[in-house]
Amino acid sequence: MSKKVWAFEVNGNEHTVELDYNSLTLSGEVFIDGKYLISWGWSLRSREIPFEVGGKNAVLKFIVNHLSRNKQVLYVNDILIKESK
């Protein structure tokens, strides 16, 4: 499984979103500030997972590109959040 982490600030409070994702089976799970949000198996139908963090709307988007690697991006309040290294 691959792990991606986004760390960001909302209204002066630090938050993290963690994604554990298997690109072969399409299964995965999401944690917000260390708390479980959702998990799925190979049957994930949506390419977006909407949720709320720090009182703001957020969405984790799965971008499928068959010519290269799939990627996952996070938007909070319509702002792209850079992945933490």
KOLZATI-764361 format. One record per atom (N, C-alpha, C): z negated, x, y; atom name; residue in one letter. Coordinates in pm, whole numbers, plus 50000, padded with zeros to 5 digits. Layout:
// KOLZATI-764361
       w       u       v   at   aa
       Z       X       Y   CA    A
...
// end
This chain:
// KOLZATI-764361
       w       u       v   at   aa
   50000   50083   49882    N    M
   50000   50000   50000   CA    M
   50000   50087   50124    C    M
   50069   50041   50225    N    S
   50070   50108   50355   CA    S
   49963   50045   50442    C    S
   49909   50125   50531    N    K
   49809   50073   50623   CA    K
   49855   50101   50765    C    K
   49846   49998   50848    N    K
   49874   50012   50991   CA    K
   49754   49961   51067    C    K
   49725   50029   51178    N    V
   49610   49991   51261   CA    V
   49654   49987   51407    C    V
   49614   49882   51475    N    W
   49636   49870   51618   CA    W
   49499   49858   51684    C    W
   49472   49941   51782    N    A
   49347   49935   51858   CA    A
   49384   49908   52003    C    A
   49316   49813   52065    N    F
   49351   49772   52201   CA    F
   49231   49705   52266    C    F
   49244   49680   52395    N    E
   49137   49620   52472   CA    E
   49180   49484   52525    C    E
   49090   49386   52516    N    V
   49113   49254   52573   CA    V
   48990   49219   52656    C    V
   49011   49196   52784    N    N
   48901   49159   52875   CA    N
   48783   49257   52866    C    N
   48813   49386   52856    N    G
   48710   49489   52853   CA    G
   48646   49512   52718    C    G
   48689   49440   52615    N    N
   48634   49457   52480   CA    N
   48738   49520   52387    C    N
   48694   49619   52308    N    E
   48782   49685   52212   CA    E
   48800   49597   52088    C    E
   48923   49593   52038    N    H
   48955   49518   51917   CA    H
   49047   49603   51829    C    H
   49044   49574   51700    N    T
   49137   49639   51607   CA    T
   49197   49533   51515    C    T
   49323   49553   51483    N    V
   49392   49474   51382   CA    V
   49440   49572   51277    C    V
   49404   49545   51151    N    E
   49445   49631   51040   CA    E
   49534   49553   50946    C    E
   49643   49614   50905    N    L
   49737   49554   50811   CA    L
   49747   49645   50689    C    L
   49717   49592   50572    N    D
   49745   49658   50445   CA    D
   49863   49584   50385    C    D
   49974   49654   50362    N    Y
   50101   49588   50329   CA    Y
   50177   49668   50223    C    Y
   50227   49598   50122    N    N
   50308   49661   50019   CA    N
   50452   49617   50040    C    N
   50537   49708   50083    N    S
   50675   49672   50114   CA    S
   50758   49642   49989    C    S
   50711   49684   49873    N    L
   50785   49654   49750   CA    L
   50757   49513   49700    C    L
   50630   49472   49703    N    T
   50593   49339   49653   CA    T
   50582   49236   49764    C    T
   50585   49281   49889    N    L
   50570   49197   50007   CA    L
   50432   49132   50017    C    L
   50335   49186   49945    N    S
   50198   49134   49954   CA    S
   50122   49211   50061    C    S
   50014   49151   50110    N    G
   49936   49221   50211   CA    G
   49816   49141   50254    C    G
   49740   49200   50347    N    E
   49626   49134   50405   CA    E
   49601   49189   50545    C    E
   49536   49105   50629    N    V
   49510   49140   50768   CA    V
   49361   49125   50796    C    V
   49307   49222   50872    N    F
   49168   49219   50917   CA    F
   49166   49232   51069    C    F
   49080   49156   51134    N    I
   49061   49166   51278   CA    I
   48918   49210   51302    C    I
   48902   49323   51370    N    D
   48769   49378   51397   CA    D
   48687   49389   51268    C    D
   48755   49428   51160    N    G
   48689   49448   51030   CA    G
   48665   49322   50951    C    G
   48700   49206   51005    N    K
   48678   49079   50937   CA    K
   48810   49028   50879    C    K
   48802   48984   50755    N    Y
   48919   48933   50684   CA    Y
   48980   48814   50758    C    Y
   49114   48815   50773    N    L
   49184   48704   50835   CA    L
   49268   48628   50732    C    L
   49356   48700   50661    N    I
   49450   48634   50571   CA    I
   49504   48736   50470    C    I
   49542   48685   50354    N    S
   49614   48769   50257   CA    S
   49724   48684   50196    C    S
   49823   48751   50135    N    W
   49935   48680   50075   CA    W
   49993   48764   49963    C    W
   50064   48698   49876    N    G
   50136   48764   49768   CA    G
   50283   48773   49802    C    G
   50363   48788   49701    N    W
   50507   48807   49721   CA    W
   50574   48685   49783    C    W
   50507   48572   49787    N    S
   50572   48448   49832   CA    S
   50556   48421   49982    C    S
   50518   48520   50060    N    L
   50507   48498   50205   CA    L
   50640   48445   50259    C    L
   50634   48328   50319    N    R
   50757   48265   50370   CA    R
   50778   48292   50518    C    R
   50670   48310   50589    N    S
   50679   48330   50733   CA    S
   50698   48478   50764    C    S
   50771   48506   50868    N    R
   50786   48643   50914   CA    R
   50693   48669   51032    C    R
   50606   48571   51062    N    E
   50510   48585   51171   CA    E
   50375   48528   51127    C    E
   50268   48597   51167    N    I
   50133   48548   51142   CA    I
   50065   48534   51277    C    I
   50049   48410   51326    N    P
   49982   48390   51454   CA    P
   49830   48385   51434    C    P
   49755   48434   51533    N    F
   49609   48428   51530   CA    F
   49558   48450   51671    C    F
   49428   48448   51687    N    E
   49367   48469   51818   CA    E
   49273   48589   51809    C    E
   49273   48671   51913    N    V
   49182   48785   51919   CA    V
   49131   48796   52063    C    V
   49001   48800   52079    N    G
   48943   48810   52213   CA    G
   48981   48696   52304    C    G
   49005   48579   52246    N    G
   49045   48463   52326   CA    G
   49191   48463   52368    C    G
   49269   48557   52318    N    K
   49412   48565   52352   CA    K
   49497   48536   52229    C    K
   49613   48479   52250    N    N
   49707   48454   52141   CA    N
   49768   48586   52095    C    N
   49781   48601   51966    N    A
   49841   48721   51908   CA    A
   49933   48679   51795    C    A
   50030   48765   51765    N    V
   50119   48740   51652   CA    V
   50159   48873   51590    C    V
   50148   48880   51459    N    L
   50194   48995   51382   CA    L
   50331   48958   51327    C    L
   50433   49034   51365    N    K
   50570   49002   51326   CA    K
   50621   49103   51224    C    K
   50689   49052   51124    N    F
   50752   49135   51022   CA    F
   50902   49134   51048    C    F
   50955   49251   51078    N    I
   51098   49264   51110   CA    I
   51166   49324   50988    C    I
   51254   49245   50928    N    V
   51322   49287   50805   CA    V
   51460   49338   50840    C    V
   51485   49462   50804    N    N
   51614   49524   50827   CA    N
   51655   49588   50696    C    N
   51754   49534   50631    N    H
   51793   49581   50498   CA    H
   51862   49717   50501    C    H
   51900   49764   50619    N    L
   51966   49893   50630   CA    L
   51867   50007   50651    C    L
   51747   49975   50692    N    S
   51645   50078   50712   CA    S
   51509   50020   50674    C    S
   51406   50090   50710    N    R
   51271   50045   50678   CA    R
   51236   49916   50749    C    R
   51160   49832   50679    N    N
   51104   49714   50743   CA    N
   50994   49763   50836    C    N
   50966   49686   50941    N    K
   50857   49726   51027   CA    K
   50775   49605   51069    C    K
   50655   49634   51113    N    Q
   50563   49532   51155   CA    Q
   50520   49565   51297    C    Q
   50517   49463   51382    N    V
   50478   49483   51521   CA    V
   50374   49378   51558    C    V
   50289   49413   51654    N    L
   50183   49324   51699   CA    L
   50201   49296   51847    C    L
   50193   49167   51882    N    Y
   50195   49124   52021   CA    Y
   50064   49052   52049    C    Y
   50001   49085   52161    N    V
   49882   49014   52208   CA    V
   49914   48965   52348    C    V
   49907   48833   52366    N    N
   49940   48772   52495   CA    N
   50081   48812   52539    C    N
   50174   48814   52443    N    D
   50315   48848   52466   CA    D
   50339   48993   52507    C    D
   50241   49080   52486    N    I
   50255   49223   52517   CA    I
   50257   49301   52387    C    I
   50358   49386   52368    N    L
   50368   49469   52250   CA    L
   50255   49572   52249    C    L
   50181   49578   52138    N    I
   50071   49673   52122   CA    I
   50121   49791   52039    C    I
   50099   49911   52087    N    K
   50141   50030   52014   CA    K
   50048   50053   51897    C    K
   50109   50094   51786    N    E
   50031   50125   51666   CA    E
   49945   50250   51691    C    E
   49821   50247   51643    N    S
   49733   50364   51654   CA    S
   49778   50470   51556    C    S
   49759   50593   51592    N    K
   49798   50705   51502   CA    K
   49678   50757   51429    C    K
// end
